[in-house]
């Protein structure tokens, strides 16, 4: 019984730590004047990577292949469900 109460206490402390991290991160984002300086390089690098991926024919082919597979699975699921109704 004491061990169970100890585990509950540890879990409560863990939840408090996670809450403090989330609130601290939110306060940083809202109150920091240097947020744009902090996030700017990462955002521009990500935008550049996305543009490069969009223009790569190999990536486009893989995306189209994934969409086709999803469509085929959806059609097979639809046919399977139509048998029951």
C-alpha positions in Angstrom: 0.0 0.0 0.0 2.8 2.4 0.8 4.5 1.6 -2.5 1.3 2.4 -4.4 1.1 5.8 -2.7 4.7 6.4 -3.5 4.1 5.7 -7.2 1.1 8.0 -7.2 3.3 10.7 -5.6 6.1 10.2 -8.3 3.5 10.3 -11.1 2.1 13.6 -9.7 5.6 15.1 -9.6 6.2 14.0 -13.2 2.9 15.6 -14.3 3.9 18.8 -12.5 7.3 18.9 -14.2 5.7 18.3 -17.6 3.2 21.1 -17.0 6.0 23.4 -15.9 7.9 22.7 -19.1 4.9 23.3 -21.3 4.0 26.5 -19.5 7.6 27.7 -19.6 7.8 27.0 -23.4 4.6 28.9 -23.9 5.8 31.8 -21.9 9.0 31.8 -24.0 7.0 31.9 -27.2 4.7 34.6 -26.0 7.0 36.9 -24.1 10.4 36.5 -25.9 11.4 39.4 -28.1 14.1 37.2 -29.7 11.7 34.5 -30.8 12.0 35.4 -34.5 15.8 35.4 -34.2 15.6 32.0 -32.5 13.2 30.3 -34.9 14.0 32.1 -38.1 16.9 30.0 -39.3 15.0 26.8 -38.7 11.9 28.0 -40.4 13.7 29.2 -43.5 15.7 25.9 -43.7 12.5 23.9 -43.5 10.8 26.0 -46.2 13.8 25.5 -48.5 13.8 21.8 -47.8 10.1 21.5 -48.6 10.5 23.5 -51.9 13.4 21.2 -52.9 11.4 18.1 -52.1 8.4 19.4 -54.1 10.6 19.9 -57.2 12.3 16.5 -56.9 10.8 14.0 -59.4 11.8 11.0 -57.4 10.0 12.3 -54.3 6.9 13.1 -56.4 6.9 9.6 -57.8 7.1 8.1 -54.3 4.3 10.4 -53.1 2.1 9.4 -56.0 2.8 5.7 -55.3 1.8 6.1 -51.7 -1.4 7.9 -52.7 -2.2 5.1 -55.1 -1.7 2.4 -52.4 -3.9 4.3 -50.0 -6.6 4.6 -52.7 -6.4 0.9 -53.5 -6.7 0.0 -49.8 -9.6 2.4 -49.4 -11.4 0.8 -52.4 -10.8 -2.7 -51.0 -12.1 -1.6 -47.6 -15.2 -0.1 -49.3 -15.8 -3.3 -51.2 -15.4 -5.3 -48.0 -17.8 -3.2 -46.1 -20.3 -3.2 -49.0 -20.6 -7.0 -48.6 -21.9 -6.6 -45.1 -24.5 -3.9 -45.8 
